[in-house]
Amino acid sequence: MLESKYSFPKGKIEIVLAEKIDPQAQQTFEEAGYKVKLVPDALEGDLLKEILATAHIIGVRSRSKVTGDALKYAKRLIGIGCFTVGTDQ
């Protein structure tokens, strides 16, 4: 598939997957041409702020709490995926 000349290049989109998300997710994103970083623990405090400052997409499970205050640090964020059965993200 051809990328539009107006589309941000997939290879420059940084996806951060936290809390031991299934390795298949990383493989799927990488095969599609995205840059993926794995963080084994929950995103909290300064680590959450650092990730939000550079990531385009983050994927979290139930221990990471992405609050409105934390989103103030999101400079490039275009999406958040919540891989959990809870609804309090």
C-alpha positions as CSV (number, residue, x, y, z in Angstrom):
1,M,0.0,0.0,0.0
2,L,1.3,3.4,-0.9
3,E,1.6,6.0,1.8
4,S,0.0,9.4,1.1
5,K,2.5,12.2,0.7
6,Y,0.6,13.9,3.6
7,S,0.8,11.0,6.0
8,F,3.3,10.9,8.8
9,P,5.7,8.0,8.0
10,K,4.9,4.8,9.9
11,G,8.6,4.1,10.6
12,K,8.7,7.3,12.7
13,I,5.6,6.6,14.8
14,E,6.7,5.4,18.2
15,I,4.4,3.0,20.0
16,V,5.1,2.1,23.6
17,L,3.5,-1.0,25.0
18,A,3.6,-1.4,28.8
19,E,2.8,-4.0,31.5
20,K,3.9,-7.1,29.6
21,I,1.5,-6.9,26.8
22,D,1.5,-10.0,24.6
23,P,4.6,-10.2,22.4
24,Q,2.3,-10.8,19.4
25,A,1.2,-7.1,19.7
26,Q,4.8,-5.9,19.3
27,Q,5.4,-8.3,16.3
28,T,2.2,-7.1,14.6
29,F,3.0,-3.5,14.9
30,E,6.6,-4.0,13.8
31,E,5.5,-6.1,10.8
32,A,3.2,-3.2,9.8
33,G,6.3,-0.8,9.9
34,Y,5.9,0.9,13.2
35,K,8.7,1.5,15.8
36,V,7.8,-0.3,19.1
37,K,9.3,0.0,22.6
38,L,8.3,-2.4,25.4
39,V,8.1,-1.3,29.0
40,P,7.6,-4.3,31.4
41,D,6.1,-2.3,34.2
42,A,3.2,0.1,34.7
43,L,3.6,3.6,33.5
44,E,3.6,5.9,36.5
45,G,5.1,9.1,37.8
46,D,8.1,10.5,35.9
47,L,8.3,7.4,33.6
48,L,4.7,8.1,32.4
49,K,5.5,11.7,31.8
50,E,8.7,10.8,29.9
51,I,6.9,8.3,27.7
52,L,4.0,10.7,27.0
53,A,6.5,13.4,25.9
54,T,7.8,11.3,23.1
55,A,5.4,8.5,22.2
56,H,2.8,8.7,19.5
57,I,0.7,5.8,20.7
58,I,0.8,4.0,24.1
59,G,-0.8,0.7,25.0
60,V,-1.4,0.0,28.7
61,R,-3.1,-2.5,31.0
62,S,-4.9,-1.9,34.3
63,R,-2.1,-0.8,36.5
64,S,-1.2,2.3,34.4
65,K,-3.4,5.3,35.1
66,V,-3.2,7.9,32.4
67,T,-4.7,11.0,34.0
68,G,-5.6,14.4,32.6
69,D,-2.7,15.8,34.5
70,A,-0.3,13.3,32.9
71,L,-1.6,14.1,29.5
72,K,-0.3,17.6,29.8
73,Y,3.1,16.1,29.0
74,A,1.8,14.5,25.8
75,K,3.4,16.4,22.9
76,R,3.0,13.8,20.1
77,L,0.3,11.5,21.4
78,I,-2.3,10.5,18.9
79,G,-3.8,7.4,20.6
80,I,-4.0,5.3,23.8
81,G,-4.9,1.6,23.7
82,C,-6.2,0.1,27.0
83,F,-5.8,-3.7,27.1
84,T,-7.9,-4.4,30.3
85,V,-11.3,-5.6,31.4
86,G,-11.7,-2.5,33.7
87,T,-13.1,0.8,32.7
88,D,-11.2,3.2,35.0
89,Q,-8.4,4.1,32.7
